[in-house]
Amino acid sequence: MHRQAVDSSVLVEVGYDRSRRVLEVKLVNGSVYQYLGVPPKDFFGLLAAESQGRFYNLRIKPNYDYREVNG
C-alpha cells in the first residue's frame, strides 16, 4: 500500500485503501499497523488534523481492529 509522509511526533507515514477501508500507519518506532473498517472521513480527518498523533490515539487506535504488518 502506498503511504505518504506526515509531520507528526507519533506517525511517520499513513496510507489508505478506500475499496477495502484499510488505514495503514507507520509509527516512529518503525512498527506498521493496518486498521480495518476505517471510513474515508476518518482517514481524511487524520490527514487534516492539527495533531495527527492525537487524532490517531483518540479516534483511530481505540476504535478499529488492527493487525501488525511487516514494514
VOBA-1610 file (N, C-alpha, C; in pm, whole numbers, padded with zeros to 5 digits, always signed):
BEGIN
Met+00085-00118+00000Met+00000+00000+00000Met+00090+00124+00000His+00057+00218-00085His+00134+00343-00089His+00105+00424+00038Arg+00211+00472+00101Arg+00196+00558+00219Arg+00260+00692+00191Gln+00207+00796+00253Gln+00265+00930+00240Gln+00320+00975+00374Ala+00427+01051+00368Ala+00489+01103+00490Ala+00399+01205+00555Val+00399+01206+00688Val+00324+01305+00765Val+00417+01369+00867Asp+00380+01487+00912Asp+00459+01562+01010Asp+00398+01540+01148Ser+00447+01440+01220Ser+00388+01401+01347Ser+00498+01346+01438Ser+00478+01361+01568Ser+00573+01303+01663Ser+00541+01156+01690Val+00428+01107+01639Val+00385+00969+01661Val+00393+00887+01532Leu+00347+00947+01423Leu+00336+00879+01294Leu+00444+00926+01198Val+00491+00835+01114Val+00588+00869+01010Val+00519+00874+00874Glu+00434+00773+00847Glu+00365+00762+00719Glu+00225+00707+00740Val+00134+00744+00650Val-00001+00689+00651Val-00043+00657+00508Gly-00124+00554+00494Gly-00178+00517+00364Gly-00320+00468+00383Tyr-00396+00464+00273Tyr-00536+00424+00284Tyr-00580+00352+00157Asp-00647+00240+00175Asp-00709+00167+00065Asp-00859+00186+00079Arg-00912+00275-00003Arg-01054+00312+00009Arg-01147+00193-00018Ser-01113+00110-00116Ser-01202-00001-00151Ser-01212-00105-00039Arg-01103-00123+00035Arg-01104-00218+00148Arg-01124-00151+00283Arg-01122-00018+00284Arg-01134+00060+00408Arg-01026+00021+00509Val-00904+00017+00461Val-00789-00018+00545Val-00697+00103+00554Leu-00669+00144+00676Leu-00575+00251+00704Leu-00445+00187+00750Glu-00335+00225+00687Glu-00205+00172+00726Glu-00121+00286+00782Val-00061+00262+00898Val+00022+00365+00961Val+00159+00307+00995Lys+00260+00389+00977Lys+00395+00354+01024Lys+00427+00449+01137Leu+00462+00392+01252Leu+00493+00470+01371Leu+00640+00508+01374Val+00674+00603+01459Val+00813+00648+01469Val+00907+00535+01514Asn+00855+00435+01583Asn+00939+00323+01626Asn+00958+00219+01516Gly+00899+00243+01398Gly+00915+00153+01285Gly+00804+00051+01268Ser+00718+00035+01367Ser+00607-00060+01357Ser+00506-00011+01254Val+00445-00108+01183Val+00343-00077+01083Val+00216-00153+01121Tyr+00104-00082+01123Tyr-00025-00141+01156Tyr-00126-00109+01048Gln-00218-00203+01026Gln-00333-00181+00940Gln-00457-00182+01027Tyr-00536-00077+01015Tyr-00662-00064+01088Tyr-00775-00094+00991Leu-00866-00180+01032Leu-00968-00235+00944Leu-01103-00165+00962Gly-01173-00145+00850Gly-01306-00086+00854Gly-01308+00064+00876Val-01199+00131+00844Val-01189+00276+00866Val-01257+00350+00751Pro-01358+00431+00780Pro-01425+00505+00673Pro-01337+00619+00621Pro-01362+00662+00497Pro-01282+00771+00439Pro-01279+00896+00526Lys-01389+00928+00594Lys-01393+01050+00676Lys-01287+01048+00786Asp-01258+00931+00840Asp-01155+00924+00945Asp-01014+00931+00887Phe-00994+00877+00766Phe-00864+00892+00702Phe-00838+01040+00670Phe-00935+01105+00609Phe-00916+01246+00574Phe-00912+01334+00699Gly-00984+01294+00803Gly-00976+01364+00931Gly-00836+01356+00990Leu-00775+01239+00978Leu-00638+01220+01025Leu-00541+01311+00949Leu-00554+01315+00818Leu-00466+01400+00737Leu-00482+01547+00771Ala-00605+01589+00799Ala-00634+01730+00822Ala-00615+01774+00966Ala-00596+01680+01056Ala-00591+01713+01199Ala-00472+01803+01232Glu-00496+01894+01324Glu-00388+01981+01373Glu-00278+01896+01436Ser-00320+01795+01513Ser-00225+01699+01572Ser-00264+01560+01523Gln-00190+01510+01427Gln-00221+01378+01371Gln-00200+01268+01475Gly-00101+01282+01560Gly-00077+01184+01664Gly-00192+01177+01763Arg-00244+01291+01801Arg-00358+01296+01892Arg-00482+01234+01827Phe-00508+01269+01702Phe-00622+01212+01629Phe-00609+01060+01623Tyr-00491+01013+01590Tyr-00466+00869+01582Tyr-00492+00802+01717Asn-00439+00859+01824Asn-00454+00798+01956Asn-00596+00803+02010Leu-00673+00905+01973Leu-00809+00920+02025Leu-00917+00863+01934Arg-00897+00871+01802Arg-01005+00835+01709Arg-00981+00707+01631Ile-00856+00671+01611Ile-00827+00552+01530Ile-00793+00432+01619Lys-00690+00445+01697Lys-00636+00334+01775Lys-00740+00261+01861Pro-00824+00333+01937Pro-00917+00261+02024Pro-01046+00213+01955Asn-01068+00252+01830Asn-01198+00228+01768Asn-01200+00126+01655Tyr-01085+00079+01611Tyr-01081-00013+01497Tyr-00992-00133+01527Asp-01034-00248+01475Asp-00949-00367+01483Asp-00825-00343+01399Tyr-00716-00406+01437Tyr-00590-00383+01365Tyr-00508-00510+01360Arg-00408-00507+01273Arg-00309-00614+01266Arg-00174-00549+01240Glu-00070-00606+01297Glu+00066-00558+01270Glu+00115-00624+01142Val+00181-00547+01058Val+00234-00600+00932Val+00382-00565+00922Asn+00451-00633+00835Asn+00592-00601+00810Asn+00600-00472+00730Gly+00690-00383+00774Gly+00704-00250+00717Gly+00740-00250+00573
//
